[in-house]
Amino acid sequence: MDIHRSWFDDAVTRGLITAEQSKALLAFFEQQGADTPSFKAAHIFYYLGGAIAMGSLSWFVTLVWDSWVGWPMALLAVSFGVLGLSLTQRFLGQGRRVPAGVLATFTLALVPLIVYNLQHALGFWAGDSRVRDFQAYIDWRWVLMEAVTLALGAAMFWRYRLPYLLFVVSVTLWYLSMDLVPFLFGDLDNTWELRKLVSLHFGLLMIGLAFWVDVRGTRKEDQAFWLYLFGVLTFWCGLTFMDSDSELNKFIYFAINLTMLAIGALLSRRVFAVFGAFGIFGYLYHLADKVFAGSLLFPVVLAGLGIGLVFIGVRWQKNEAKLHGALLGLLPLPVRALVERAHG
């Protein structure tokens, strides 16, 4: 929850606390949130600098690729990796976890570059594909790079517990979900149906991993954010683009998206709510365009339903504490603790 200075001023005006207490509490809360990722000037510098550094050795480096590919590029990337890890340790020693996380992520982002150039230098890479194609093309040959990146990412996250590392891990898992089909099935998936199915199940696995990390972590450092984001994206895209040949299947799709919306509210995860809302509106558009085409009654009923939901929201807010407590009592203890942190 964001802390606003005006709240403390209002509390002083109402006589709830003194001006001195207001200043002390505000300073305390600002100190607590000083190293929490947010839209602050210092953090903008951290993330912009990290993005430029990562981009320089992934996309921009291809401008000099032909003369540096192989051992020179591998040694350059390893040197920057050693520098990144050294600065990560230094900032962690100073208690600055945000810049430490950015530099640790920069180091992890170098791994595909290092692996590719080592392969090239040792003569294991066939053809003239460049590492920049890692971001552009889905190809089974990147699986080794992805596996090494995931292994080192897991080790670094276990060692440092820095949430931003999971950005690279999540993107790599996303790439891996797309590369597994050509790696396992070759050219058998001409219609992309297998890719959609793999994407759906891989997304579910990522969401499960994110939930496990979420249960074991804290919301002060949101370690599950990137896993949730790419897990939901992968799952939802696989589900949405699968062929649906019956109204029953389309209704099941609607129910799944409705469930995602509920999960988003329960866990306070907007990514579930956003994609769930997209799916719900997509299904309602299908009903209006295909099933009830030309019917004035359908949009009238939908409008009434929307207004009714607003009133349900009002009633919920009036009895929120009671309903919230009753629902929490139905959940297992670890999940209950997670929900209480999410709404704390």
TORMAR-928420 format. One record per residue (C-alpha): residue in three letters; x, y, z. Coordinates in steps of 0.1 Angstrom, whole numbers, plus 2048, in hexadecimal, padded with zeros to 3 digits. Layout:
# residues N
+------+------+-------+-----+
: type : east : north :  up :
+------+------+-------+-----+
:  ALA :    X :     Y :   Z :
...
+------+------+-------+-----+
# end
This chain:
# residues 344
+------+------+-------+-----+
: type : east : north :  up :
+------+------+-------+-----+
:  MET :  800 :   800 : 800 :
:  ASP :  80D :   823 : 7F7 :
:  ILE :  812 :   83B : 813 :
:  HIS :  807 :   85F : 80D :
:  ARG :  813 :   87D : 821 :
:  SER :  7F0 :   88C : 820 :
:  TRP :  7E3 :   86F : 835 :
:  PHE :  7FA :   879 : 852 :
:  ASP :  7F0 :   89D : 84E :
:  ASP :  7CB :   893 : 851 :
:  ALA :  7D3 :   87E : 870 :
:  VAL :  7E4 :   89C : 880 :
:  THR :  7C6 :   8B2 : 877 :
:  ARG :  7AE :   899 : 887 :
:  GLY :  7C3 :   897 : 8A6 :
:  LEU :  7CB :   872 : 8A2 :
:  ILE :  7F1 :   878 : 8A4 :
:  THR :  807 :   896 : 8AB :
:  ALA :  81C :   8A8 : 890 :
:  GLU :  83C :   899 : 89F :
:  GLN :  82D :   876 : 89D :
:  SER :  823 :   87D : 87A :
:  LYS :  846 :   886 : 86F :
:  ALA :  855 :   868 : 881 :
:  LEU :  83C :   850 : 872 :
:  LEU :  840 :   85E : 84F :
:  ALA :  866 :   85B : 852 :
:  PHE :  862 :   837 : 85E :
:  PHE :  84C :   82C : 842 :
:  GLU :  861 :   83E : 827 :
:  GLN :  880 :   82C : 835 :
:  GLN :  86D :   80B : 833 :
:  GLY :  864 :   810 : 80F :
:  ALA :  885 :   81F : 804 :
:  ASP :  891 :   7FF : 7F4 :
:  THR :  86F :   7F3 : 7E7 :
:  PRO :  86C :   7F5 : 7C1 :
:  SER :  856 :   813 : 7B8 :
:  PHE :  854 :   830 : 7A0 :
:  LYS :  86F :   845 : 7B1 :
:  ALA :  88A :   85A : 7A0 :
:  ALA :  8A6 :   844 : 7AE :
:  HIS :  894 :   824 : 7A3 :
:  ILE :  88E :   832 : 780 :
:  PHE :  8B4 :   837 : 77D :
:  TYR :  8B9 :   813 : 78A :
:  TYR :  8A1 :   802 : 771 :
:  LEU :  8AA :   819 : 754 :
:  GLY :  8CF :   812 : 759 :
:  GLY :  8C9 :   7ED : 75C :
:  ALA :  8B4 :   7EC : 73D :
:  ILE :  8CE :   7FF : 729 :
:  ALA :  8EA :   7E8 : 736 :
:  MET :  8D7 :   7C9 : 72E :
:  GLY :  8CD :   7D6 : 70B :
:  SER :  8F1 :   7E0 : 703 :
:  LEU :  8FC :   7BB : 706 :
:  SER :  8DE :   7AB : 6F7 :
:  TRP :  8D0 :   7BF : 6DA :
:  PHE :  8E8 :   7DC : 6D4 :
:  VAL :  907 :   7C6 : 6D5 :
:  THR :  8FD :   7B6 : 6B3 :
:  LEU :  90B :   7D6 : 6A2 :
:  VAL :  92E :   7C8 : 6A7 :
:  TRP :  924 :   7A3 : 6A8 :
:  ASP :  937 :   796 : 68A :
:  SER :  959 :   7A1 : 697 :
:  TRP :  953 :   797 : 6BC :
:  VAL :  93F :   777 : 6BA :
:  GLY :  94E :   759 : 6CD :
:  TRP :  969 :   75C : 6E7 :
:  PRO :  96C :   782 : 6E7 :
:  MET :  947 :   787 : 6ED :
:  ALA :  946 :   76B : 707 :
:  LEU :  963 :   77B : 71A :
:  LEU :  953 :   79D : 718 :
:  ALA :  932 :   790 : 725 :
:  VAL :  943 :   77C : 741 :
:  SER :  956 :   79C : 74B :
:  PHE :  936 :   7B0 : 74E :
:  GLY :  926 :   793 : 761 :
:  VAL :  942 :   793 : 77B :
:  LEU :  93E :   7B9 : 77E :
:  GLY :  919 :   7B5 : 782 :
:  LEU :  91C :   79B : 79D :
:  SER :  936 :   7B0 : 7AF :
:  LEU :  920 :   7CE : 7AF :
:  THR :  902 :   7B9 : 7BA :
:  GLN :  916 :   7AD : 7D9 :
:  ARG :  921 :   7D1 : 7E0 :
:  PHE :  8FE :   7DF : 7DF :
:  LEU :  8F0 :   7C3 : 7F3 :
:  GLY :  90A :   7CA : 80E :
:  GLN :  8FD :   7EE : 80E :
:  GLY :  8D9 :   7E2 : 812 :
:  ARG :  8D0 :   7F0 : 7EF :
:  ARG :  8BC :   7D3 : 7E1 :
:  VAL :  8AC :   7E5 : 7C4 :
:  PRO :  8CD :   7ED : 7B2 :
:  ALA :  8DB :   7CC : 7BD :
:  GLY :  8BD :   7BB : 7AC :
:  VAL :  8C1 :   7CE : 78C :
:  LEU :  8E6 :   7C5 : 789 :
:  ALA :  8E0 :   7A1 : 792 :
:  THR :  8C6 :   7A0 : 777 :
:  PHE :  8DE :   7B0 : 75F :
:  THR :  8F7 :   794 : 767 :
:  LEU :  8DD :   779 : 761 :
:  ALA :  8D2 :   789 : 740 :
:  LEU :  8F6 :   784 : 733 :
:  VAL :  8F4 :   75E : 736 :
:  PRO :  8E4 :   757 : 714 :
:  LEU :  8FE :   76D : 704 :
:  ILE :  91A :   75A : 716 :
:  VAL :  90C :   738 : 70E :
:  TYR :  907 :   740 : 6E9 :
:  ASN :  92A :   74D : 6E4 :
:  LEU :  939 :   730 : 6F7 :
:  GLN :  925 :   718 : 6E0 :
:  HIS :  931 :   72C : 6C2 :
:  ALA :  955 :   72D : 6CD :
:  LEU :  955 :   707 : 6D3 :
:  GLY :  946 :   701 : 6B1 :
:  PHE :  925 :   6F3 : 6BE :
:  TRP :  90E :   70C : 6AD :
:  ALA :  903 :   704 : 689 :
:  GLY :  8F9 :   720 : 671 :
:  ASP :  8FC :   745 : 674 :
:  SER :  8E0 :   74D : 68D :
:  ARG :  8E9 :   76A : 6A5 :
:  VAL :  8E1 :   76D : 6C9 :
:  ARG :  8CA :   78A : 6C2 :
:  ASP :  8B3 :   770 : 6B1 :
:  PHE :  8AD :   764 : 6D5 :
:  GLN :  894 :   780 : 6D9 :
:  ALA :  886 :   77E : 6B6 :
:  TYR :  882 :   75A : 6AC :
:  ILE :  874 :   73B : 6BD :
:  ASP :  88E :   720 : 6B7 :
:  TRP :  895 :   6FF : 6C9 :
:  ARG :  8BB :   706 : 6C8 :
:  TRP :  8B6 :   720 : 6E4 :
:  VAL :  8AB :   705 : 6FD :
:  LEU :  8CE :   700 : 70A :
:  MET :  8D3 :   725 : 710 :
:  GLU :  8B1 :   727 : 721 :
:  ALA :  8B9 :   709 : 738 :
:  VAL :  8DB :   718 : 743 :
:  THR :  8CA :   73A : 749 :
:  LEU :  8AF :   72A : 75E :
:  ALA :  8C8 :   716 : 772 :
:  LEU :  8DD :   734 : 77A :
:  GLY :  8BE :   749 : 780 :
:  ALA :  8B1 :   730 : 79A :
:  ALA :  8D3 :   72F : 7AB :
:  MET :  8D6 :   755 : 7AC :
:  PHE :  8B3 :   759 : 7B9 :
:  TRP :  8B9 :   73F : 7D4 :
:  ARG :  8D9 :   752 : 7DD :
:  TYR :  8CD :   776 : 7DC :
:  ARG :  8A6 :   775 : 7DE :
:  LEU :  8A4 :   793 : 7C7 :
:  PRO :  882 :   795 : 7B6 :
:  TYR :  88E :   7A6 : 796 :
:  LEU :  8A2 :   787 : 78D :
:  LEU :  881 :   775 : 786 :
:  PHE :  87C :   78D : 769 :
:  VAL :  897 :   77B : 755 :
:  VAL :  88C :   759 : 763 :
:  SER :  868 :   760 : 758 :
:  VAL :  871 :   76C : 735 :
:  THR :  887 :   74E : 731 :
:  LEU :  86B :   736 : 73C :
:  TRP :  855 :   747 : 723 :
:  TYR :  86E :   742 : 707 :
:  LEU :  873 :   71E : 712 :
:  SER :  84D :   718 : 710 :
:  MET :  84E :   723 : 6EC :
:  ASP :  86E :   710 : 6E3 :
:  LEU :  864 :   6EF : 6F2 :
:  VAL :  84C :   6E5 : 6D7 :
:  PRO :  864 :   6E7 : 6B9 :
:  PHE :  87F :   6D8 : 6CF :
:  LEU :  868 :   6BA : 6D8 :
:  PHE :  852 :   6B6 : 6B9 :
:  GLY :  866 :   6C6 : 69D :
:  ASP :  84F :   6D2 : 681 :
:  LEU :  831 :   6BC : 68B :
:  ASP :  81E :   6DB : 699 :
:  ASN :  816 :   6EC : 679 :
:  THR :  7F5 :   6FB : 687 :
:  TRP :  805 :   707 : 6A8 :
:  GLU :  7EB :   6F3 : 6BC :
:  LEU :  807 :   6E2 : 6D0 :
:  ARG :  817 :   704 : 6D7 :
:  LYS :  7F6 :   711 : 6E5 :
:  LEU :  7F2 :   6F2 : 6FB :
:  VAL :  815 :   6F4 : 707 :
:  SER :  811 :   719 : 70E :
:  LEU :  7F2 :   713 : 722 :
:  HIS :  801 :   6F8 : 738 :
:  PHE :  823 :   70A : 73B :
:  GLY :  811 :   729 : 746 :
:  LEU :  7FF :   715 : 761 :
:  LEU :  820 :   707 : 76D :
:  MET :  82E :   72B : 76F :
:  ILE :  80F :   737 : 782 :
:  GLY :  814 :   719 : 79A :
:  LEU :  838 :   722 : 79F :
:  ALA :  82F :   747 : 7A5 :
:  PHE :  815 :   73D : 7BF :
:  TRP :  82F :   727 : 7D1 :
:  VAL :  847 :   744 : 7D1 :
:  ASP :  82C :   75C : 7DC :
:  VAL :  822 :   746 : 7FA :
:  ARG :  846 :   743 : 805 :
:  GLY :  84E :   768 : 800 :
:  THR :  844 :   78A : 80C :
:  ARG :  832 :   7A7 : 7FA :
:  LYS :  84D :   7BF : 805 :
:  GLU :  862 :   7AF : 7E9 :
:  ASP :  84A :   7A2 : 7D0 :
:  GLN :  85D :   783 : 7C4 :
:  ALA :  841 :   774 : 7B1 :
:  PHE :  837 :   791 : 79A :
:  TRP :  84A :   788 : 77B :
:  LEU :  840 :   763 : 77D :
:  TYR :  81C :   76C : 781 :
:  LEU :  81E :   785 : 764 :
:  PHE :  82D :   76D : 74A :
:  GLY :  81B :   74F : 758 :
:  VAL :  7F9 :   75F : 754 :
:  LEU :  803 :   76D : 732 :
:  THR :  80F :   74B : 725 :
:  PHE :  7F0 :   739 : 733 :
:  TRP :  7D7 :   752 : 727 :
:  CYS :  7E5 :   755 : 704 :
:  GLY :  7E6 :   72F : 700 :
:  LEU :  7C2 :   72D : 70D :
:  THR :  7B5 :   74A : 6F8 :
:  PHE :  7C4 :   73F : 6D7 :
:  MET :  7B9 :   71B : 6D9 :
:  ASP :  79E :   710 : 6C1 :
:  SER :  77B :   70F : 6D2 :
:  ASP :  761 :   6FD : 6BE :
:  SER :  743 :   6FF : 6D5 :
:  GLU :  730 :   717 : 6EB :
:  LEU :  737 :   701 : 709 :
:  ASN :  75D :   705 : 704 :
:  LYS :  759 :   72B : 700 :
:  PHE :  745 :   72C : 721 :
:  ILE :  760 :   718 : 732 :
:  TYR :  779 :   732 : 725 :
:  PHE :  763 :   74D : 734 :
:  ALA :  761 :   73A : 756 :
:  ILE :  787 :   737 : 756 :
:  ASN :  78B :   75C : 751 :
:  LEU :  771 :   763 : 76C :
:  THR :  786 :   74D : 783 :
:  MET :  7A5 :   760 : 77A :
:  LEU :  794 :   781 : 783 :
:  ALA :  78A :   772 : 7A5 :
:  ILE :  7AE :   766 : 7AB :
:  GLY :  7BB :   788 : 7A3 :
:  ALA :  7A4 :   798 : 7BD :
:  LEU :  7AC :   77D : 7D7 :
:  LEU :  7D2 :   77F : 7D3 :
:  SER :  7D3 :   7A4 : 7CA :
:  ARG :  7E4 :   79C : 7A9 :
:  ARG :  7D9 :   7B3 : 78D :
:  VAL :  7E7 :   79E : 771 :
:  PHE :  7CC :   783 : 777 :
:  ALA :  7B1 :   79E : 778 :
:  VAL :  7BD :   7AF : 758 :
:  PHE :  7BF :   790 : 743 :
:  GLY :  7A0 :   782 : 752 :
:  ALA :  78D :   7A2 : 749 :
:  PHE :  79A :   79F : 725 :
:  GLY :  78D :   77C : 723 :
:  ILE :  76B :   785 : 732 :
:  PHE :  765 :   7A2 : 71A :
:  GLY :  771 :   78C : 6FD :
:  TYR :  757 :   772 : 706 :
:  LEU :  73B :   78C : 70B :
:  TYR :  744 :   79B : 6E9 :
:  HIS :  741 :   779 : 6D9 :
:  LEU :  71E :   775 : 6E8 :
:  ALA :  714 :   797 : 6DC :
:  ASP :  723 :   792 : 6B9 :
:  LYS :  71A :   76D : 6B2 :
:  VAL :  701 :   75E : 6CB :
:  PHE :  6EA :   77C : 6D1 :
:  ALA :  6F1 :   78F : 6B1 :
:  GLY :  6D6 :   7A9 : 6AA :
:  SER :  6C6 :   7A5 : 6CD :
:  LEU :  6BF :   7C5 : 6E1 :
:  LEU :  6B7 :   7B1 : 700 :
:  PHE :  6DA :   7A3 : 704 :
:  PRO :  6EC :   7C5 : 708 :
:  VAL :  6CF :   7D1 : 71F :
:  VAL :  6D4 :   7B2 : 735 :
:  LEU :  6FA :   7B7 : 736 :
:  ALA :  6F5 :   7DC : 740 :
:  GLY :  6DE :   7D0 : 75C :
:  LEU :  6F8 :   7B6 : 767 :
:  GLY :  713 :   7D0 : 768 :
:  ILE :  6FF :   7E7 : 77E :
:  GLY :  6F6 :   7CA : 794 :
:  LEU :  71B :   7C2 : 798 :
:  VAL :  721 :   7E5 : 7A4 :
:  PHE :  707 :   7E1 : 7BF :
:  ILE :  716 :   7C0 : 7C9 :
:  GLY :  737 :   7D2 : 7CD :
:  VAL :  727 :   7EB : 7E3 :
:  ARG :  718 :   7D0 : 7F9 :
:  TRP :  739 :   7BE : 7FA :
:  GLN :  74B :   7DD : 806 :
:  LYS :  732 :   7E2 : 822 :
:  ASN :  738 :   7BE : 82E :
:  GLU :  75B :   7B9 : 822 :
:  ALA :  76B :   7B2 : 844 :
:  LYS :  751 :   797 : 84C :
:  LEU :  752 :   787 : 82A :
:  HIS :  778 :   789 : 828 :
:  GLY :  77B :   777 : 849 :
:  ALA :  763 :   75C : 83F :
:  LEU :  774 :   755 : 81E :
:  LEU :  797 :   755 : 82F :
:  GLY :  78B :   73A : 847 :
:  LEU :  786 :   723 : 829 :
:  LEU :  7AA :   726 : 81D :
:  PRO :  7C9 :   711 : 827 :
:  LEU :  7E0 :   724 : 840 :
:  PRO :  7FC :   72C : 827 :
:  VAL :  7E3 :   739 : 80D :
:  ARG :  7D1 :   74D : 828 :
:  ALA :  7F1 :   75D : 832 :
:  LEU :  7F8 :   766 : 80E :
:  VAL :  7D6 :   776 : 80A :
:  GLU :  7DA :   78A : 82A :
:  ARG :  7FB :   797 : 81E :
:  ALA :  7EC :   7A0 : 7FC :
:  HIS :  7D1 :   7B5 : 80D :
:  GLY :  7E6 :   7C2 : 829 :
+------+------+-------+-----+
# end
